[in-house]
């Protein structure tokens, strides 16, 4: 979907930004279920490197077709930060975590990403939300975290530390990517970020290549294909565009819905359980997102 597809007289930039952001969140919602499906049969280091290399090929193709100019000198550092956070950090940390916990457990942590994104964006000076925004954003994040702890029986597992690290680096990557997207095309941001990570991802792919691929189920390859094509590339095209059009603080709150989208997908495709607590948490998050938007 192009920018023109949503550039109708009846849609304001903010509305278009929210639509783009929602599409991105729906795409990202399938990331952990797909990762879980992949790492059940594949080494998480291979999954992380393969998705990065595959998406880098897509990004390179886009850069060539668009004849994209080289980034400015100051932008290279930002692209390295984005790459290390969302191309390397998040896939590696979540891939390792998904070895030990169900996708439904890890998914709920992504509800903390909006708060992490806005915290970093505020430090960068790209957003300045009003005080009530922080209250509702924090309440939404706490609601997700509380449900995660409840689902885990009150235990904080080692995989949770990996997920917390994944959320922290994602907040940094999203905020820096949104900043770059104000003067670069969103597709260029993620494409260059993927390319600058090739010196890390390509050797890792070669070193972790499976000894035999004949016994690996189709579901694992489908999961890897999803995180490569959608989670690592297409999703970012919509997400960064949404952050630019609608504002980082406002659009980032849509990501509070991502855990519940992911849980629904995990229930459908992985057979993981959903309960009434999920429904109650979803209602609470919806209220928090609506309230936070008023002050973003």
Secondary structure, 3 states (H helix, E strand, C coil): CCHHHHCCCCCCHHHHHHHHHHHHHHHHHCHHHHHHHHHCCCCHHHHHHHHHHHHHHHHHHHHHHHCCCCCCCCHHHHHHHHHHHHHHHHHHHHHHHCCCCCHHHHHHHHHHHHHHHHHHHHHHCCCCCCHHHHHHHHHHHHHHHHHHHHHCCCCCCHHHHHHHHHHHHHHHHHHHHHHHCCCCCHHHHHHHHHHHCHHHHHHHHHHCCCCCCCCCCHHHHHHHHHHHHHHHHHHHHHHHHHHHHHCHHHHHHHHHHHHHHHHHHHHHHHCCCCCHHHHHHHHHHHHHHHHHHHHC
